[in-house]
Amino acid sequence: MSAVGLQHLFAMPGLSHYQLHLFSEFDSFKKALQHDNFFSLIYSLSDAREERRNCLAHLRDFAFTHGHIQRIILVADETEARLISHLSPSRLHGVVSKSLTLEYLQQELVVLLSETLRINDNMMNHWYRSQNRMLSPTERAILRYMSCGYSIPQIAAQLERNIKTIRAHKFNAMLKLGVNSDVGLLDAADIITHLPAREPQSSALSKPNFL
């Protein structure tokens, strides 16, 4: 979503009372953190795969260092929203699809931003649900190798399994994730690789400014 789009969104009733700060680079945002208190971070993921990998890496590091700041991710569509919701091992406050109409997108953000305490209370439930939906260690390993460009035969050699077994695990992963192509699995692999692999330390919410 463009800066103009976000500005228009936060000029709408229900969101206009938030103070919006826009950053095109994560380094600029980190510098601002040194002197400003932020209540929430809305991270709009890029559609380009390499850029998205960088976005997720930044988000992973941010979750560890600033776990008290609310984290909302804007994703391309419902498929990507489902993948991140299923695979994220950290407690995200919200995953919202940019494919929603402006009205529904605004409603989603109003709920997330206005009911933070309730959402925080329920985040552990999301954590347990995510753990129950997680892929098996072998399935996760296959996705990680795929993300690095390994072929099925190469993955079989690395994991010391036969090719048919690797293909079976890959098929099971596709069923669990609701994807039907290698592109969908690569999306999932990027998410597994770059979203936090452990819980950030929790702390009190800061002064309610908005990013």
Backbone bond lengths (Angstrom), bond angles and torsions (degrees), N, CA, C in turn:
res aa  C-N    CA-C-N  psi(-1)  N-CA   C-N-CA  omega(-1)  CA-C   N-CA-C  phi
1 M - - - 1.452 - - 1.524 108.80 -
2 S 1.319 116.90 134.98 1.454 121.35 -176.80 1.520 111.14 -75.01
3 A 1.342 115.18 164.31 1.456 120.48 177.46 1.526 110.71 -60.58
4 V 1.322 116.17 -39.19 1.469 119.98 179.00 1.525 110.34 -63.54
5 G 1.337 115.77 -41.32 1.451 119.91 178.69 1.519 112.29 -62.02
6 L 1.324 117.17 -42.69 1.462 121.21 178.63 1.520 111.37 -65.97
7 Q 1.329 116.60 -40.79 1.462 119.59 178.34 1.522 111.17 -62.56
8 H 1.328 116.10 -40.84 1.461 120.18 177.65 1.526 110.44 -65.04
9 L 1.322 116.21 -41.50 1.456 120.94 -179.60 1.525 111.29 -61.38
10 F 1.321 116.56 -43.22 1.462 120.30 -177.01 1.527 113.15 -85.57
11 A 1.315 116.19 4.63 1.464 120.04 169.55 1.523 110.98 -92.82
12 M 1.339 116.82 -6.63 1.456 121.86 -177.96 1.528 110.76 -79.89
13 P 1.336 117.14 154.31 1.471 120.71 177.42 1.532 110.37 -56.19
14 G 1.316 114.54 140.62 1.457 120.05 -178.82 1.515 112.83 96.68
15 L 1.333 116.97 -23.33 1.462 120.88 179.34 1.525 112.65 -123.96
16 S 1.322 117.04 -12.38 1.467 120.38 -172.43 1.531 113.48 -67.16
17 H 1.352 117.77 -17.62 1.469 119.04 -178.97 1.525 112.19 -83.65
18 Y 1.340 117.58 -5.45 1.459 119.96 176.11 1.522 110.16 -84.59
19 Q 1.320 115.51 146.03 1.455 120.95 175.63 1.522 108.62 -91.06
20 L 1.312 116.83 117.11 1.454 122.41 -173.44 1.522 110.69 -98.85
21 H 1.342 116.35 128.68 1.457 122.93 173.90 1.524 107.65 -117.57
22 L 1.307 117.18 129.86 1.467 121.45 -177.48 1.525 110.20 -110.59
23 F 1.317 116.18 133.61 1.460 122.25 178.62 1.515 108.48 -131.74
24 S 1.329 116.25 129.15 1.463 120.06 177.80 1.516 111.58 -89.58
25 E 1.332 117.85 -17.49 1.458 122.43 178.96 1.516 109.64 -128.58
26 F 1.325 116.10 142.02 1.453 119.89 -177.37 1.524 111.34 -68.33
27 D 1.332 118.38 -31.28 1.459 121.35 178.90 1.522 111.14 -62.36
28 S 1.329 116.59 -37.45 1.464 119.89 177.67 1.518 111.31 -64.95
29 F 1.322 115.73 -39.09 1.458 120.58 177.32 1.528 111.23 -64.16
30 K 1.336 117.38 -41.74 1.456 120.73 -179.88 1.528 111.02 -63.71
31 K 1.321 117.44 -36.20 1.466 120.22 176.56 1.524 110.60 -65.72
32 A 1.341 116.36 -40.14 1.469 120.26 179.19 1.523 111.63 -64.39
33 L 1.318 117.21 -30.35 1.466 121.30 179.75 1.519 112.09 -63.10
34 Q 1.315 116.88 -22.06 1.454 120.40 -178.00 1.523 112.59 -70.62
35 H 1.334 117.19 -22.95 1.471 118.90 -177.70 1.527 114.00 -131.84
36 D 1.325 118.49 -2.90 1.465 121.29 178.53 1.522 110.09 -122.14
37 N 1.325 115.62 145.66 1.465 121.25 174.64 1.523 108.79 -97.20
38 F 1.321 116.44 125.24 1.458 121.50 -179.87 1.515 109.92 -114.90
39 F 1.299 114.09 144.47 1.465 121.37 -178.61 1.517 111.72 -94.65
40 S 1.327 116.95 -36.37 1.465 121.13 -173.55 1.521 110.52 -147.27
41 L 1.315 114.89 146.03 1.453 122.18 173.81 1.524 108.56 -116.58
42 I 1.325 116.92 122.35 1.457 121.86 172.85 1.525 106.82 -106.85
43 Y 1.306 115.24 115.53 1.460 120.82 -175.19 1.528 108.96 -107.92
44 S 1.318 116.49 116.22 1.453 121.41 179.52 1.522 108.52 -92.66
45 L 1.346 116.40 109.79 1.457 120.77 -177.71 1.521 111.31 -70.19
46 S 1.311 115.46 141.54 1.460 121.16 177.19 1.523 110.50 -74.86
47 D 1.342 116.11 151.99 1.460 120.66 177.12 1.527 111.65 -79.92
48 A 1.337 117.52 -23.89 1.465 120.86 179.09 1.524 109.13 -74.52
49 R 1.340 116.58 133.06 1.465 120.21 -171.30 1.525 112.06 -60.64
50 E 1.335 118.70 -47.98 1.460 120.55 -177.02 1.524 111.01 -64.40
51 E 1.322 116.23 -41.98 1.459 119.71 178.30 1.520 110.77 -65.43
52 R 1.328 115.83 -36.59 1.461 119.12 179.37 1.523 111.05 -66.39
53 R 1.339 116.58 -38.25 1.466 120.71 176.59 1.521 110.07 -59.15
54 N 1.330 116.82 -42.42 1.460 120.44 178.30 1.523 111.06 -65.25
55 C 1.346 116.33 -40.09 1.463 120.51 178.35 1.525 110.59 -59.74
56 L 1.337 116.58 -46.03 1.456 120.61 -177.99 1.525 111.32 -67.19
57 A 1.328 117.03 -33.95 1.461 120.12 177.26 1.527 110.19 -64.85
58 H 1.332 116.94 -42.87 1.466 120.62 176.28 1.525 110.94 -61.26
59 L 1.305 115.60 -43.00 1.465 119.76 -179.03 1.521 111.20 -63.53
60 R 1.331 116.76 -39.88 1.460 121.70 177.70 1.530 110.37 -58.48
61 D 1.334 116.41 -49.45 1.458 119.97 -178.89 1.527 111.36 -65.16
62 F 1.320 116.41 -38.05 1.461 120.66 -179.18 1.523 111.14 -64.72
63 A 1.321 117.43 -38.06 1.463 121.06 179.73 1.521 111.16 -62.12
64 F 1.327 117.34 -33.22 1.454 120.84 -179.80 1.524 111.96 -75.70
65 T 1.330 116.52 -38.00 1.465 119.86 -172.96 1.523 113.89 -91.77
66 H 1.342 117.61 -24.03 1.468 120.85 -176.74 1.531 109.75 -137.34
67 G 1.324 115.45 57.28 1.458 120.28 -176.52 1.507 114.47 -65.11
68 H 1.354 117.34 -15.38 1.460 120.02 -178.83 1.523 112.63 -80.44
69 I 1.327 117.76 -13.64 1.466 121.12 -178.32 1.525 109.05 -89.85
70 Q 1.319 114.86 130.63 1.462 120.64 -179.23 1.526 110.41 -59.63
71 R 1.335 116.03 139.24 1.457 121.07 -176.83 1.521 110.30 -122.92
72 I 1.327 115.67 115.43 1.461 122.88 178.05 1.519 107.54 -121.12
73 I 1.327 116.64 134.94 1.460 121.05 -179.81 1.523 109.44 -113.73
74 L 1.329 115.88 130.51 1.461 121.97 171.76 1.522 107.86 -97.42
75 V 1.333 116.88 123.18 1.463 121.57 -176.33 1.523 110.15 -117.47
76 A 1.333 115.54 169.64 1.457 120.85 -171.90 1.527 112.89 -66.77
77 D 1.339 116.77 -44.32 1.461 119.25 -173.34 1.520 109.95 -155.99
78 E 1.320 115.81 -177.47 1.466 120.91 -176.73 1.529 111.82 -66.58
79 T 1.330 117.65 -32.50 1.466 120.06 178.75 1.521 110.91 -62.92
80 E 1.329 116.21 -47.61 1.459 119.90 178.93 1.528 110.88 -66.37
81 A 1.323 117.01 -36.28 1.465 120.58 177.31 1.524 110.17 -61.52
82 R 1.327 116.73 -41.99 1.464 120.25 -179.98 1.522 110.93 -66.16
83 L 1.325 117.47 -41.26 1.456 120.76 -179.73 1.527 111.15 -61.94
84 I 1.311 116.55 -47.29 1.463 119.46 -178.59 1.520 110.57 -66.77
85 S 1.320 117.70 -40.70 1.455 121.04 179.10 1.522 111.14 -62.24
86 H 1.337 116.67 -37.73 1.464 121.11 -177.74 1.517 112.46 -77.83
87 L 1.327 117.66 -34.73 1.450 120.60 -168.75 1.518 114.35 -100.53
88 S 1.310 117.65 -19.04 1.454 118.71 -176.32 1.521 111.18 -66.70
89 P 1.339 118.05 121.05 1.456 120.06 176.78 1.518 112.45 -86.91
90 S 1.325 117.89 -3.55 1.460 120.88 176.65 1.516 109.69 -99.81
91 R 1.308 115.79 164.84 1.455 120.49 -177.57 1.525 110.24 -88.63
92 L 1.307 116.36 92.19 1.461 121.12 175.50 1.514 109.02 -81.02
93 H 1.328 116.37 143.73 1.461 119.96 178.95 1.516 112.10 -77.09
94 G 1.319 116.50 -27.91 1.453 118.30 -179.62 1.516 112.05 -171.83
95 V 1.328 115.55 147.93 1.467 123.21 173.66 1.521 106.06 -127.72
96 V 1.320 117.11 115.66 1.462 121.81 -172.45 1.524 109.90 -122.72
97 S 1.316 116.21 133.71 1.461 121.37 -179.56 1.526 110.90 -81.98
98 K 1.328 115.53 131.62 1.467 120.86 176.37 1.524 111.72 -74.88
99 S 1.340 117.08 -9.04 1.462 120.32 178.96 1.533 112.04 -79.38
100 L 1.339 117.25 -8.45 1.458 120.29 177.05 1.519 110.26 -65.81
101 T 1.318 116.49 156.44 1.456 119.33 172.55 1.523 108.74 -64.06
102 L 1.313 116.16 158.52 1.463 120.64 -178.42 1.528 111.11 -57.23
103 E 1.322 116.13 -37.90 1.463 120.44 -179.38 1.524 111.07 -63.67
104 Y 1.334 116.92 -47.06 1.466 119.94 -178.70 1.522 111.37 -70.80
105 L 1.330 117.00 -35.35 1.452 120.24 176.87 1.523 110.39 -61.92
106 Q 1.331 115.61 -43.08 1.460 119.86 177.29 1.525 111.61 -62.41
107 Q 1.331 117.19 -42.12 1.464 121.12 179.43 1.518 111.40 -62.65
108 E 1.339 116.98 -42.10 1.463 120.75 178.89 1.524 110.75 -60.45
109 L 1.334 116.95 -44.99 1.461 120.41 -178.09 1.523 111.58 -69.13
110 V 1.324 117.15 -36.92 1.466 120.20 177.45 1.524 110.09 -58.80
111 V 1.326 116.68 -45.69 1.468 120.86 -179.87 1.520 110.61 -63.29
112 L 1.324 116.59 -46.81 1.461 119.77 -177.14 1.521 112.31 -64.23
113 L 1.313 116.68 -39.77 1.456 120.16 -176.07 1.531 113.47 -82.05
114 S 1.305 117.19 -27.34 1.468 119.71 -175.96 1.520 113.31 -92.50
115 E 1.338 117.16 -14.87 1.459 119.81 -177.47 1.526 110.61 -121.74
116 T 1.317 115.36 42.42 1.457 120.56 -174.47 1.514 112.79 -59.32
117 L 1.328 118.17 -44.02 1.459 120.65 -177.06 1.522 110.87 -62.54
118 R 1.335 116.55 -43.39 1.459 119.63 179.30 1.517 110.26 -64.29
119 I 1.325 115.98 -41.83 1.453 120.23 179.95 1.524 110.45 -63.90
120 N 1.332 116.70 -42.46 1.451 119.21 178.11 1.516 111.48 -61.45
121 D 1.330 116.77 -39.38 1.462 120.38 179.00 1.520 111.30 -63.02
122 N 1.328 116.57 -31.88 1.461 120.20 -176.56 1.519 113.58 -93.80
123 M 1.322 116.70 -0.57 1.461 118.92 -176.30 1.526 112.15 -65.66
124 M 1.336 117.99 -32.67 1.456 119.17 178.27 1.523 110.85 -64.22
125 N 1.337 116.91 -33.70 1.462 119.24 176.04 1.525 110.39 -62.68
126 H 1.341 116.19 -41.47 1.470 120.11 176.25 1.526 110.07 -61.11
127 W 1.333 116.44 -39.58 1.459 121.34 -179.20 1.526 110.50 -59.75
128 Y 1.346 116.76 -48.57 1.457 119.41 -178.66 1.529 111.39 -66.56
129 R 1.340 116.59 -38.41 1.457 118.92 178.63 1.526 110.02 -63.38
130 S 1.324 116.62 -40.55 1.458 120.59 -179.95 1.519 110.35 -63.57
131 Q 1.341 116.44 -41.51 1.451 119.21 179.98 1.527 110.94 -61.72
132 N 1.342 116.85 -39.17 1.456 120.65 -179.32 1.526 112.03 -67.73
133 R 1.344 116.60 -26.39 1.457 120.20 -178.65 1.522 112.58 -92.22
134 M 1.329 116.94 -3.94 1.452 119.56 -173.07 1.524 111.90 -63.91
135 L 1.319 114.30 151.78 1.451 120.73 176.66 1.529 109.98 -71.07
136 S 1.323 115.32 161.37 1.456 119.73 175.46 1.527 108.91 -69.72
137 P 1.351 118.13 160.71 1.472 120.14 178.44 1.526 112.74 -55.34
138 T 1.325 116.93 -39.36 1.470 119.52 179.70 1.520 110.92 -67.17
139 E 1.333 117.04 -42.58 1.468 120.53 179.10 1.524 110.70 -63.21
140 R 1.328 117.13 -40.79 1.464 120.35 178.47 1.533 110.45 -65.90
141 A 1.337 116.63 -39.45 1.466 119.85 178.82 1.524 110.93 -62.95
142 I 1.327 116.63 -41.18 1.461 120.46 178.43 1.522 110.94 -60.44
143 L 1.327 116.50 -44.10 1.460 119.87 179.57 1.525 111.51 -64.48
144 R 1.322 116.89 -38.28 1.467 119.68 178.79 1.536 110.64 -64.28
145 Y 1.328 116.74 -42.04 1.464 119.62 177.77 1.520 110.53 -65.38
146 M 1.337 117.10 -40.50 1.467 120.11 177.42 1.513 110.98 -59.83
147 S 1.333 116.36 -39.81 1.459 120.62 179.96 1.522 111.46 -62.78
148 C 1.345 116.63 -28.25 1.467 121.54 179.10 1.518 112.78 -89.13
149 G 1.339 117.16 3.04 1.455 120.61 175.41 1.516 115.82 92.95
150 Y 1.331 117.56 10.91 1.463 120.55 179.67 1.532 110.33 -74.49
151 S 1.328 116.06 143.44 1.462 121.45 173.58 1.527 109.17 -84.28
152 I 1.342 116.31 169.04 1.466 120.07 178.69 1.529 111.66 -59.00
153 P 1.342 120.06 -46.80 1.471 119.48 177.13 1.535 112.47 -59.64
154 Q 1.329 117.01 -39.27 1.463 120.00 179.25 1.530 111.14 -66.32
155 I 1.339 116.26 -39.39 1.461 120.02 178.03 1.526 109.88 -64.77
156 A 1.330 116.22 -41.46 1.463 120.31 178.51 1.528 110.65 -59.28
157 A 1.317 116.44 -39.98 1.467 120.04 179.27 1.523 110.96 -67.64
158 Q 1.332 116.51 -41.59 1.457 120.30 -179.33 1.534 111.45 -64.50
159 L 1.326 116.48 -40.81 1.463 120.92 -177.09 1.526 112.92 -90.65
160 E 1.329 115.49 -0.76 1.463 121.50 179.96 1.532 111.44 55.89
161 R 1.318 114.67 46.47 1.470 122.48 175.59 1.519 108.13 -126.19
162 N 1.351 116.19 162.17 1.460 117.23 176.19 1.530 110.11 -80.62
163 I 1.316 115.40 161.32 1.460 121.22 -173.26 1.534 111.29 -62.02
164 K 1.333 117.29 -38.61 1.461 120.34 -179.84 1.531 111.29 -61.81
165 T 1.323 116.64 -38.66 1.472 120.29 178.85 1.527 110.64 -65.27
166 I 1.319 116.34 -43.12 1.472 120.11 179.27 1.521 110.10 -63.10
167 R 1.324 116.87 -42.42 1.466 120.03 178.85 1.523 111.17 -63.51
168 A 1.330 116.87 -37.01 1.467 120.47 178.40 1.523 110.50 -65.32
169 H 1.345 116.99 -43.48 1.467 120.41 177.78 1.532 110.73 -64.14
170 K 1.322 115.73 -39.11 1.466 119.99 178.39 1.528 110.47 -62.85
171 F 1.318 117.09 -42.99 1.464 121.52 178.52 1.527 110.53 -63.14
172 N 1.331 117.47 -42.36 1.469 120.63 178.09 1.524 111.08 -61.82
173 A 1.329 116.48 -39.72 1.462 120.33 178.63 1.526 110.68 -63.43
174 M 1.324 116.39 -40.32 1.464 120.22 178.95 1.528 110.72 -63.42
175 L 1.334 116.63 -40.31 1.467 119.86 178.25 1.521 110.98 -63.88
176 K 1.319 117.04 -45.27 1.462 121.08 -178.38 1.527 111.82 -62.77
177 L 1.329 115.72 -37.29 1.461 120.87 -174.94 1.521 113.12 -89.81
178 G 1.318 116.66 -11.29 1.455 119.64 179.77 1.514 113.60 71.89
179 V 1.328 116.96 30.68 1.468 120.85 177.20 1.524 108.76 -113.81
180 N 1.321 115.95 157.61 1.472 119.48 -176.06 1.515 112.91 -130.46
181 S 1.347 116.81 22.96 1.463 119.87 179.55 1.520 109.91 -153.12
182 D 1.348 114.98 163.82 1.458 119.50 176.15 1.522 111.26 -65.24
183 V 1.326 116.84 -30.34 1.468 120.00 177.40 1.529 110.22 -61.10
184 G 1.334 115.92 -43.68 1.456 119.45 177.41 1.511 112.11 -62.78
185 L 1.336 116.81 -38.38 1.461 120.01 177.89 1.524 111.48 -68.06
186 L 1.322 117.67 -35.23 1.465 120.40 176.72 1.525 110.61 -66.00
187 D 1.329 117.08 -37.69 1.459 120.18 174.08 1.529 110.08 -58.27
188 A 1.330 115.86 -46.75 1.460 120.61 179.26 1.521 110.81 -63.48
189 A 1.325 117.21 -39.81 1.468 121.23 -179.99 1.526 110.80 -62.63
190 D 1.326 116.82 -40.99 1.460 120.17 177.86 1.524 110.54 -61.48
191 I 1.322 116.86 -41.88 1.458 121.33 -178.66 1.522 110.09 -65.13
192 I 1.327 117.06 -46.11 1.463 121.18 179.66 1.524 110.59 -60.68
193 T 1.327 116.45 -40.23 1.461 120.88 -175.73 1.515 112.31 -69.96
194 H 1.329 117.62 -36.68 1.460 119.48 -167.46 1.520 115.65 -112.15
195 L 1.315 119.20 -12.27 1.452 117.91 173.30 1.518 109.22 -81.36
196 P 1.326 118.43 155.75 1.465 121.06 -173.66 1.520 112.67 -55.57
197 A 1.323 115.78 139.66 1.454 121.39 178.35 1.514 111.93 -98.41
198 R 1.330 117.62 -0.12 1.451 121.12 175.77 1.518 108.65 -147.86
199 E 1.309 116.61 164.74 1.450 120.78 -177.19 1.523 111.73 -77.76
200 P 1.336 118.68 131.46 1.447 119.89 171.76 1.517 109.78 -70.34
201 Q 1.328 116.72 155.55 1.447 119.84 176.79 1.520 109.60 -68.51
202 S 1.315 116.64 139.00 1.456 121.02 -179.18 1.517 110.31 -89.22
203 S 1.318 116.44 154.14 1.454 122.21 176.09 1.502 108.18 -156.88
204 A 1.336 116.04 174.04 1.465 120.76 -175.88 1.519 110.69 -66.80
205 L 1.314 115.82 152.26 1.471 120.11 176.91 1.519 109.64 -68.01
206 S 1.299 115.91 146.00 1.448 121.36 -179.05 1.516 110.96 -90.68
207 K 1.321 115.13 -179.96 1.454 121.67 179.94 1.522 110.22 -54.06
208 P 1.355 117.06 131.88 1.460 119.45 -171.31 1.518 115.25 -75.40
209 N 1.319 116.84 70.61 1.447 120.95 161.42 1.516 106.20 -92.06
210 F 1.305 117.41 168.04 1.464 119.59 -174.52 1.503 110.75 -129.97
211 L 1.322 114.12 135.30 1.466 120.55 173.86 1.516 108.50 -105.06
